[in-house]
């Protein structure tokens, strides 16, 4: 493989003025290739900088969608434009990680429709999905039990602190003996 066949691409949301200033200080040239895309020359291998906020949303949908803060409809456009012969698992991981909130909205809005889209794309193994859901429900139930247990324990210590206060023990002493912040003792008492 020829090193010139590899391109390093930096995908950023806003114009990296400090990067351009650094390149200028090192006498490394860069050229504005097209809207939102710069080519950098003078490095060991080709480099490009992609400014996603300046890209044409329709013409560069796949790159545009990688940036943080995209709209729900952009995620839907990515799904609608998916071709079965393209492996985009890594791409979708980056897309969802950068846009967790929008991805959650899509999940809420689309519900089963999104799951069906992902299944058609080969990303959903229903048996594995059900197994993961069962695990999550089990973890959630365990956390709820622990929370209830901790709340019961906390209530016991708060009642003890109240009793100690009524018997004239200072908040500082109670704090030291029960290892509770003074603010909690005064607030809950």
C-alpha positions as a printed Julia matrix, in Angstrom:
189×3 Matrix{Float64}:
   0.0     0.0    0.0
   1.24    3.45  -0.92
   1.21    5.95   1.98
  -0.3     8.51  -0.4
  -3.42    6.33  -0.56
  -4.12    7.16   3.09
  -5.7    10.46   4.07
  -5.96   11.69   7.64
  -9.17   13.62   8.11
  -9.91   15.9   11.02
 -13.66   16.44  11.36
 -14.46   19.49  13.48
 -17.56   21.56  14.11
 -16.12   25.05  14.21
 -13.25   26.64  12.31
 -10.03   25.65  14.12
  -8.31   29.04  13.92
  -5.54   27.93  16.29
  -4.79   24.94  14.04
  -4.54   27.19  10.99
  -2.35   29.62  12.93
  -0.1    26.71  13.94
   0.12   25.48  10.34
   1.07   28.98   9.19
   3.78   29.22  11.88
   5.27   25.92  10.61
   5.05   27.15   7.01
   2.66   24.33   6.15
   0.22   25.33   3.46
  -3.48   24.58   3.35
  -6.0    25.25   0.61
  -9.72   25.82   0.82
 -10.87   23.0   -1.45
 -14.64   23.42  -1.21
 -17.2    24.66   1.28
 -16.09   23.33   4.65
 -13.14   21.3    3.33
  -9.44   22.27   3.49
  -6.47   20.29   2.14
  -3.22   20.49   4.1
   0.07   20.14   2.21
   3.58   19.54   3.46
   2.88   16.63   5.81
   4.13   13.04   5.46
   0.78   11.97   3.99
  -2.39   13.75   2.79
  -4.39   15.59   5.44
  -7.74   17.27   5.21
  -9.77   19.32   7.67
 -13.54   19.12   7.41
 -15.64   21.84   9.06
 -19.01   20.13   9.47
 -20.94   23.28  10.32
 -20.06   24.7    6.89
 -20.87   21.61   4.83
 -23.92   21.49   2.6
 -26.34   19.36   4.61
 -27.74   17.46   1.63
 -24.54   16.94  -0.38
 -22.49   15.93   2.66
 -25.14   14.27   4.8
 -22.85   11.46   6.03
 -20.11   13.87   7.14
 -22.56   16.48   8.42
 -24.23   13.9   10.63
 -20.97   13.12  12.48
 -20.93   16.44  14.26
 -22.42   16.98  17.7
 -25.84   18.59  17.98
 -27.55   17.45  14.81
 -31.31   17.38  14.49
 -33.45   14.26  14.72
 -34.47   14.59  11.06
 -30.79   14.38  10.03
 -30.49   10.98  11.73
 -33.65    9.88   9.93
 -32.16   11.08   6.61
 -29.08    8.94   7.26
 -31.29    5.89   7.82
 -33.36    6.66   4.74
 -30.2     6.98   2.61
 -28.65    3.74   3.85
 -27.64    1.2    1.21
 -27.45   -2.48   2.27
 -24.06   -3.01   0.63
 -22.4    -0.36   2.81
 -21.04   -1.37   6.23
 -21.75    1.59   8.47
 -21.63    0.06  11.94
 -18.64    2.16  13.05
 -20.21    5.24  11.47
 -23.49    4.73  13.37
 -21.57    4.25  16.63
 -19.86    7.63  16.12
 -23.13    9.24  15.02
 -25.02    8.04  18.09
 -22.16    8.8   20.48
 -21.84   12.38  19.19
 -25.61   12.89  19.25
 -26.93   10.82  22.13
 -29.82   13.15  22.85
 -31.03   13.26  19.24
 -30.59    9.49  18.98
 -32.74    9.05  22.11
 -35.41   11.29  20.57
 -35.35    9.17  17.42
 -35.74    6.06  19.56
 -38.71    7.59  21.39
 -40.37    8.93  18.23
 -39.72    5.97  15.99
 -40.01    3.19  18.54
 -40.48   -0.07  16.69
 -40.05    1.62  13.31
 -36.44    2.47  14.16
 -35.82   -1.03  15.48
 -37.21   -2.42  12.22
 -34.93   -0.08  10.2
 -31.92   -1.22  12.21
 -32.95   -4.85  11.8
 -33.24   -4.39   8.02
 -29.77   -2.85   8.06
 -28.46   -5.89   9.94
 -27.77   -4.1   13.21
 -30.4    -5.7   15.39
 -30.23   -9.28  16.54
 -33.61   -9.59  18.27
 -32.51  -12.45  20.51
 -29.44  -10.5   21.62
 -31.54   -7.34  22.01
 -34.01   -9.15  24.29
 -31.1   -10.62  26.26
 -29.61   -7.12  26.71
 -33.01   -5.71  27.72
 -33.42   -8.47  30.31
 -29.94   -7.72  31.69
 -30.73   -4.01  31.88
 -34.04   -4.66  33.63
 -32.25   -6.92  36.12
 -29.6    -4.24  36.79
 -32.31   -1.58  37.12
 -34.25   -3.71  39.62
 -31.07   -4.32  41.64
 -30.31   -0.58  41.69
 -33.86    0.16  42.82
 -33.54   -2.38  45.67
 -30.21   -0.85  46.71
 -31.68    2.66  46.54
 -34.61    1.61  48.74
 -32.24   -0.1   51.19
 -29.99    3.0   51.3
 -32.99    5.26  51.8
 -34.21    3.06  54.67
 -30.71    3.14  56.2
 -30.5     6.92  55.74
 -33.91    7.35  57.39
 -32.66    5.33  60.39
 -29.58    7.6   60.76
 -31.67   10.77  60.34
 -34.06    9.58  63.1
 -31.08    8.86  65.34
 -29.67   12.35  64.64
 -33.05   13.93  65.48
 -33.2    12.03  68.78
 -29.66   13.09  69.65
 -30.49   16.74  68.87
 -33.61   16.57  71.08
 -31.44   15.18  73.9
 -29.11   18.17  73.57
 -26.2    16.68  71.62
 -24.51   19.31  69.46
 -24.72   19.02  65.66
 -20.9    18.92  65.52
 -20.78   15.9   67.85
 -23.58   14.14  65.94
 -21.73   14.82  62.69
 -18.56   13.28  64.1
 -20.29   10.22  65.65
 -22.61    9.45  62.73
 -20.27   10.6   59.97
 -22.99   12.87  58.57
 -22.51   16.38  57.22
 -23.77   19.03  59.65
 -25.9    20.54  56.87
 -27.77   17.22  56.5
 -28.31   16.96  60.25
 -29.75   20.47  60.47
 -31.8    20.14  57.29
 -33.34   16.77  58.17
 -33.85   17.4   61.87
